[in-house]
Every structure is written in C-alpha cells, then in structure tokens.
Amino acid sequence: MPKLPSYFGNFPHPPSEKKPVHLTRDSYKMFIYTGTKPYSSDLNYLLASTDQQTTGIYQLAPGSNFDPADIHAGDEVYYVLEGVVHLLNPGTGQTEELGPGDAVLIPKGAPHRGYNFSDKAAVILFCIAPRIWDENGPPTGYDGPTRLYKHEGRA
C-alpha cells in the first residue's frame, strides 16, 4: 500500500494550529487517485483535511471510473454538483445513480467504485470523517468478489 501523503490530516494547517481559514481555489491541493491503474482514476481537489475530517471535490471524466474500489477509515458523504455518477458497492452489489443535488452516505469500511457512463464530467463534493484512510494510505485493490444484481426499482 502507498504511504498516506503528509497533507492528509494537516491541510491547510496541522491540528495543533487549528483556526478559521478562508479556503480559496488557488489554495486547494490537487491529486489524482490512481492506485495501480492511472487510466482508471479520478481528479481530486482537497479543500481541507484535519485530524477530524477531509473534504474535497472529485471529478470523473466522461466514460471513466475509479478503480480500485475505495475503502475509507471514516463515514463519507457524496453530494453531486454536476453530471451523473453511478456508485457500486462490489461487496454487496448495491448500485446507486446520483445526479445533481443527490447525496449518499457511504459507511466506514464500505468498498465503493464510481462510474461516469455519460458524455459530461461528473463533479462530486465529498466529506469523510473522522479519517480518509488509515496510516497506510489508500487501498491498492479490492480483494473480495464483485457481486452484481439487477435494481428492482426500475423497469
């Protein structure tokens, strides 16, 4: 597993120096979460990451997805700003289609993958608390089986 970058938990300042701060676009940290598959990744803008929460915006290009499945050390909330993203929990087969204004809660430890099947970028605000990943950093793969099922709520 890759080591967790030092700015997680310490951005825009370390926990010992917490104070209100105006977060501007030019101060966001940009990173690409690639795992071992750079062709299947998402573009991220880190807004803030403290010892209690991590907030950012991620973007999935048209026709892309992020792989491997992500698994966080805290609960995560997605809020879709633009486009449509499909989420899959490969462990349970649960899928969700989210559009602008939709949100979803992803519990701590739940594996999830995001897909953008459209021809427009999907832009998602995320907040994870208390921690994004453990000290080992992001997962490099999902070892369990991928389960798929038909969503009975749609024709």
VMD Tcl script that draws the C-alpha trace (Angstrom):
set ca {
  {0.00 0.00 0.00}
  {1.26 3.51 -0.72}
  {2.06 5.71 2.24}
  {-0.51 8.35 3.14}
  {0.63 11.77 1.84}
  {1.61 14.14 4.67}
  {-1.02 16.75 3.80}
  {-3.88 14.43 4.83}
  {-4.78 15.46 8.37}
  {-2.60 18.59 8.09}
  {-4.18 20.82 5.44}
  {-4.39 23.82 5.40}
  {-2.55 23.62 8.74}
  {-1.67 20.95 11.34}
  {-4.20 20.09 14.08}
  {-2.11 21.96 16.67}
  {-2.67 25.22 14.75}
  {-6.42 24.99 14.04}
  {-8.11 28.28 13.31}
  {-10.77 29.55 10.90}
  {-9.36 29.93 7.41}
  {-10.79 31.15 4.12}
  {-10.30 28.35 1.60}
  {-9.78 29.62 -1.95}
  {-9.46 27.74 -5.23}
  {-5.80 28.63 -5.59}
  {-5.02 27.04 -2.21}
  {-6.61 23.63 -2.90}
  {-4.27 20.68 -3.26}
  {-4.79 18.68 -6.42}
  {-4.13 14.95 -6.54}
  {-5.03 12.03 -8.77}
  {-6.01 8.85 -7.00}
  {-4.73 6.18 -9.37}
  {-3.98 3.07 -7.39}
  {-2.09 0.92 -9.91}
  {-4.30 1.91 -12.87}
  {-3.62 5.50 -13.95}
  {-6.04 5.10 -16.88}
  {-8.85 4.47 -14.40}
  {-8.62 7.32 -11.93}
  {-10.29 10.45 -10.67}
  {-9.09 14.03 -10.35}
  {-9.34 15.40 -6.79}
  {-9.18 18.84 -5.23}
  {-8.52 18.72 -1.50}
  {-10.31 21.60 0.23}
  {-9.33 20.73 3.81}
  {-8.06 17.74 5.76}
  {-7.76 17.82 9.54}
  {-7.49 15.17 12.25}
  {-11.33 15.08 12.26}
  {-12.45 15.33 8.62}
  {-11.41 15.51 4.97}
  {-13.39 17.50 2.41}
  {-12.79 17.82 -1.30}
  {-14.18 17.72 -4.79}
  {-13.54 14.90 -7.22}
  {-14.21 14.72 -10.91}
  {-14.81 11.72 -13.13}
  {-14.20 12.31 -16.82}
  {-16.85 11.21 -19.34}
  {-16.80 7.44 -19.76}
  {-14.40 6.88 -16.85}
  {-14.47 5.22 -13.45}
  {-12.23 4.92 -10.44}
  {-10.54 1.62 -9.76}
  {-9.63 0.09 -7.35}
  {-12.65 0.32 -5.13}
  {-12.09 2.90 -2.39}
  {-12.47 1.96 1.26}
  {-12.33 4.72 3.88}
  {-11.47 4.81 7.58}
  {-14.50 7.04 8.22}
  {-18.03 7.68 7.01}
  {-18.25 9.50 3.67}
  {-20.95 11.73 2.22}
  {-21.11 12.43 -1.53}
  {-23.05 15.39 -2.91}
  {-23.26 15.58 -6.70}
  {-22.63 19.07 -8.09}
  {-22.66 18.25 -11.83}
  {-23.27 15.27 -14.06}
  {-24.28 11.74 -13.13}
  {-22.24 9.20 -11.18}
  {-23.12 5.56 -10.63}
  {-21.80 4.02 -7.42}
  {-21.23 0.32 -6.93}
  {-20.51 -1.47 -3.68}
  {-18.69 -4.51 -5.10}
  {-19.16 -6.42 -1.84}
  {-22.96 -6.24 -1.85}
  {-23.78 -5.40 -5.48}
  {-25.73 -2.32 -4.38}
  {-25.79 0.38 -7.06}
  {-26.95 3.97 -6.91}
  {-27.41 6.52 -9.69}
  {-26.79 10.05 -8.42}
  {-27.43 13.30 -10.26}
  {-27.07 16.99 -9.35}
  {-28.43 17.66 -5.87}
  {-28.36 13.97 -4.85}
  {-26.35 12.78 -1.86}
  {-25.35 9.40 -0.48}
  {-23.86 8.19 2.81}
  {-21.12 5.58 2.44}
  {-20.38 3.97 5.82}
  {-16.85 3.44 7.10}
  {-15.28 0.37 5.54}
  {-17.79 0.02 2.67}
  {-15.96 -0.55 -0.63}
  {-17.22 1.64 -3.47}
  {-16.46 2.39 -7.10}
  {-17.72 5.34 -9.13}
  {-18.60 5.25 -12.82}
  {-19.45 8.01 -15.27}
  {-21.29 6.50 -18.24}
  {-22.21 9.89 -19.72}
  {-20.52 12.28 -22.14}
  {-20.17 15.02 -19.49}
  {-17.89 15.27 -16.46}
  {-19.32 14.26 -13.09}
  {-18.29 16.56 -10.21}
  {-18.83 15.40 -6.62}
  {-18.26 17.13 -3.28}
  {-17.15 14.65 -0.61}
  {-16.65 14.80 3.14}
  {-15.14 11.96 5.17}
  {-14.97 11.88 8.97}
  {-13.01 11.28 11.02}
  {-10.26 9.97 8.68}
  {-9.98 9.41 4.94}
  {-7.63 6.40 5.14}
  {-5.59 4.73 7.82}
  {-1.86 5.46 8.12}
  {-1.08 3.05 5.26}
  {-2.88 5.25 2.74}
  {-5.42 4.42 0.05}
  {-6.17 0.82 -0.89}
  {-4.38 -0.57 -3.92}
  {-7.06 -3.12 -4.69}
  {-10.24 -4.82 -3.62}
  {-9.73 -8.50 -2.78}
  {-13.34 -9.60 -2.44}
  {-15.68 -10.82 -5.16}
  {-17.69 -8.28 -7.15}
  {-21.37 -9.03 -6.73}
  {-23.88 -7.66 -9.22}
  {-27.64 -7.59 -9.05}
  {-30.49 -6.05 -11.01}
  {-32.03 -2.98 -9.41}
  {-35.68 -3.92 -8.90}
  {-36.82 -0.28 -8.56}
  {-36.51 0.41 -12.31}
  {-38.00 -1.08 -15.43}
}
mol new
graphics top color blue
foreach p $ca { graphics top sphere $p radius 0.5 }
foreach p [lrange $ca 0 end-1] q [lrange $ca 1 end] { graphics top cylinder $p $q radius 0.2 }
display resetview
